[in-house]
Amino acid sequence: MREAEPPICYLVGTPRARLSKLQAQLLEQPWKDVRPGLEVKLLAQEKELYILALSRQRLSKERAIRRRRLKKLWRRLAQLRQMRLRRDELLIKLGQAKEEAGPMVWNIT
């Protein structure tokens, strides 16, 4: 695709493992404003251009989702405290509550 005439450019998501390898180099790059609330870092390497984007709106949205799920989990935990459950029953219900809350709750920032 690179040798095509005219050259073809495309945008592809990068696996997190590759981003981890590039993390040190990306940290050195300055943030550039694309538009209000959206910043990017550019890193050219081996015929590739890596773009790291930071959207303030997306960040706020993800935090709101995590907060909502965390509140739901807190409500469920309060309900479980009121119940008279045996150990095994409690562990099952705790696992169900954690599963319903989803993985995003555990990464709250």
C-alpha atoms as a printed R data frame, in Angstrom:
    type eleno elety resid chain resno       x       y      z
1   ATOM     1    CA   MET     A     1   0.000   0.000  0.000
2   ATOM     2    CA   ARG     A     2   2.912   2.342  0.706
3   ATOM     3    CA   GLU     A     3   4.306   1.936 -2.829
4   ATOM     4    CA   ALA     A     4   0.933   2.516 -4.499
5   ATOM     5    CA   GLU     A     5   0.524   5.532 -6.715
6   ATOM     6    CA   PRO     A     6  -0.880   7.723 -5.227
7   ATOM     7    CA   PRO     A     7   0.343   6.564 -1.776
8   ATOM     8    CA   ILE     A     8  -2.353   5.149  0.463
9   ATOM     9    CA   CYS     A     9  -2.492   6.303  4.088
10  ATOM    10    CA   TYR     A    10  -4.527   4.547  6.747
11  ATOM    11    CA   LEU     A    11  -5.139   4.722 10.467
12  ATOM    12    CA   VAL     A    12  -4.837   1.552 12.531
13  ATOM    13    CA   GLY     A    13  -5.234   1.011 16.270
14  ATOM    14    CA   THR     A    14  -2.019   0.025 18.026
15  ATOM    15    CA   PRO     A    15  -1.949  -2.847 20.520
16  ATOM    16    CA   ARG     A    16  -1.295  -1.741 24.096
17  ATOM    17    CA   ALA     A    17   1.860  -3.898 24.220
18  ATOM    18    CA   ARG     A    18   3.418  -1.874 21.408
19  ATOM    19    CA   LEU     A    19   2.409   1.383 23.086
20  ATOM    20    CA   SER     A    20   4.170   0.208 26.236
21  ATOM    21    CA   LYS     A    21   7.369  -0.218 24.244
22  ATOM    22    CA   LEU     A    22   7.015   3.314 22.862
23  ATOM    23    CA   GLN     A    23   5.992   4.871 26.175
24  ATOM    24    CA   ALA     A    24   9.378   6.387 27.014
25  ATOM    25    CA   GLN     A    25   9.657   8.011 23.594
26  ATOM    26    CA   LEU     A    26   6.072   9.274 23.736
27  ATOM    27    CA   LEU     A    27   6.677  10.850 27.147
28  ATOM    28    CA   GLU     A    28   9.422  12.999 25.608
29  ATOM    29    CA   GLN     A    29   7.076  14.398 22.961
30  ATOM    30    CA   PRO     A    30   5.094  17.576 23.706
31  ATOM    31    CA   TRP     A    31   1.298  17.616 23.573
32  ATOM    32    CA   LYS     A    32  -0.090  19.555 20.590
33  ATOM    33    CA   ASP     A    33  -3.574  21.082 20.580
34  ATOM    34    CA   VAL     A    34  -5.708  19.880 17.698
35  ATOM    35    CA   ARG     A    35  -8.832  21.663 18.886
36  ATOM    36    CA   PRO     A    36 -10.153  22.668 22.319
37  ATOM    37    CA   GLY     A    37 -10.245  19.570 24.513
38  ATOM    38    CA   LEU     A    38  -8.232  17.372 22.123
39  ATOM    39    CA   GLU     A    39  -4.463  16.985 22.308
40  ATOM    40    CA   VAL     A    40  -2.126  14.631 20.464
41  ATOM    41    CA   LYS     A    41   1.466  13.450 20.607
42  ATOM    42    CA   LEU     A    42   3.136  12.423 17.363
43  ATOM    43    CA   LEU     A    43   5.978   9.926 17.093
44  ATOM    44    CA   ALA     A    44   7.504   9.030 13.736
45  ATOM    45    CA   GLN     A    45   9.305   5.695 13.775
46  ATOM    46    CA   GLU     A    46  10.196   3.042 11.182
47  ATOM    47    CA   LYS     A    47   8.003   4.353  8.360
48  ATOM    48    CA   GLU     A    48   5.114   4.667 10.817
49  ATOM    49    CA   LEU     A    49   3.556   7.680 12.503
50  ATOM    50    CA   TYR     A    50   2.152   6.921 15.952
51  ATOM    51    CA   ILE     A    51  -0.514   9.278 17.249
52  ATOM    52    CA   LEU     A    52  -1.464   9.319 20.919
53  ATOM    53    CA   ALA     A    53  -4.694  11.245 21.454
54  ATOM    54    CA   LEU     A    54  -6.104  12.676 24.682
55  ATOM    55    CA   SER     A    55  -9.694  13.875 24.655
56  ATOM    56    CA   ARG     A    56 -10.891  15.690 27.763
57  ATOM    57    CA   GLN     A    57 -14.535  14.943 26.885
58  ATOM    58    CA   ARG     A    58 -13.853  11.228 26.469
59  ATOM    59    CA   LEU     A    59 -11.892  11.161 29.712
60  ATOM    60    CA   SER     A    60 -14.797  12.814 31.551
61  ATOM    61    CA   LYS     A    61 -17.274  10.392 30.007
62  ATOM    62    CA   GLU     A    62 -15.234   7.325 31.012
63  ATOM    63    CA   ARG     A    63 -14.853   8.625 34.557
64  ATOM    64    CA   ALA     A    64 -18.612   9.225 34.792
65  ATOM    65    CA   ILE     A    65 -19.271   5.656 33.618
66  ATOM    66    CA   ARG     A    66 -16.874   4.266 36.234
67  ATOM    67    CA   ARG     A    67 -18.413   6.435 38.971
68  ATOM    68    CA   ARG     A    68 -21.920   5.257 38.048
69  ATOM    69    CA   ARG     A    69 -20.837   1.606 38.134
70  ATOM    70    CA   LEU     A    70 -18.999   2.124 41.407
71  ATOM    71    CA   LYS     A    71 -22.102   3.678 43.010
72  ATOM    72    CA   LYS     A    72 -24.146   0.696 41.868
73  ATOM    73    CA   LEU     A    73 -21.555  -1.631 43.405
74  ATOM    74    CA   TRP     A    74 -21.618   0.319 46.700
75  ATOM    75    CA   ARG     A    75 -25.425   0.020 46.819
76  ATOM    76    CA   ARG     A    76 -25.225  -3.726 46.224
77  ATOM    77    CA   LEU     A    77 -22.541  -4.139 48.904
78  ATOM    78    CA   ALA     A    78 -24.755  -2.257 51.363
79  ATOM    79    CA   GLN     A    79 -27.602  -4.667 50.534
80  ATOM    80    CA   LEU     A    80 -25.311  -7.649 51.088
81  ATOM    81    CA   ARG     A    81 -24.279  -6.324 54.503
82  ATOM    82    CA   GLN     A    82 -27.921  -6.458 55.587
83  ATOM    83    CA   MET     A    83 -28.344 -10.076 54.500
84  ATOM    84    CA   ARG     A    84 -27.620 -13.033 56.747
85  ATOM    85    CA   LEU     A    85 -25.562 -15.190 54.376
86  ATOM    86    CA   ARG     A    86 -23.215 -18.061 54.857
87  ATOM    87    CA   ARG     A    87 -19.646 -17.640 53.667
88  ATOM    88    CA   ASP     A    88 -20.090 -19.477 50.358
89  ATOM    89    CA   GLU     A    89 -23.323 -17.656 49.528
90  ATOM    90    CA   LEU     A    90 -21.681 -14.331 50.328
91  ATOM    91    CA   LEU     A    91 -18.693 -15.107 48.095
92  ATOM    92    CA   ILE     A    92 -21.008 -15.999 45.211
93  ATOM    93    CA   LYS     A    93 -23.027 -12.806 45.612
94  ATOM    94    CA   LEU     A    94 -19.843 -10.732 45.895
95  ATOM    95    CA   GLY     A    95 -18.551 -12.271 42.673
96  ATOM    96    CA   GLN     A    96 -21.839 -11.496 40.938
97  ATOM    97    CA   ALA     A    97 -21.748  -7.889 42.159
98  ATOM    98    CA   LYS     A    98 -18.164  -7.489 40.966
99  ATOM    99    CA   GLU     A    99 -19.049  -8.989 37.576
100 ATOM   100    CA   GLU     A   100 -22.022  -6.627 37.173
101 ATOM   101    CA   ALA     A   101 -19.838  -3.646 38.073
102 ATOM   102    CA   GLY     A   102 -17.470  -4.543 35.243
103 ATOM   103    CA   PRO     A   103 -13.732  -4.094 34.851
104 ATOM   104    CA   MET     A   104 -13.817  -0.299 34.551
105 ATOM   105    CA   VAL     A   105 -14.673   0.160 38.222
106 ATOM   106    CA   TRP     A   106 -11.331  -1.189 39.345
107 ATOM   107    CA   ASN     A   107  -9.352   1.351 37.258
108 ATOM   108    CA   ILE     A   108 -10.977   4.506 38.594
109 ATOM   109    CA   THR     A   109  -8.766   7.586 38.626
